[in-house]
């Protein structure tokens, strides 16, 4: 399954979106696919927290359905995309990270600095 980059995710939104819902078979496919790829996401293990579909949208062109699956912290999701009723791609999206301070990390020089936004 393909991991989307942010610009690819934004391209999927260009057609516009409508709040949606998942049928039971779509929900089952999403949760099964999410559990399968979860170890590759860098998130805590699947079993460490209850995982639910928090939000669903469908593209206005009818091509994609996106399921936002809860991750480790508030406003952090694995967004799984269904294309023609099969899981096709995903992105880990941490909405809350946008509002945290900037952190600069250089592991080669063991430098770690945090800049607080004011």
Secondary structure, DSSP 8 states (H G I E B T S, - for coil): -EE--HHHHHHHHTT-EEE----HHHHHHHHHHHHHHGGGTTSS-GGGS---EEEEEEETTSSEEEEEEE-SSTTEEEEEEEETTEEEEEEEEEGGGGGS-EEEEEGGGTEEEEE---
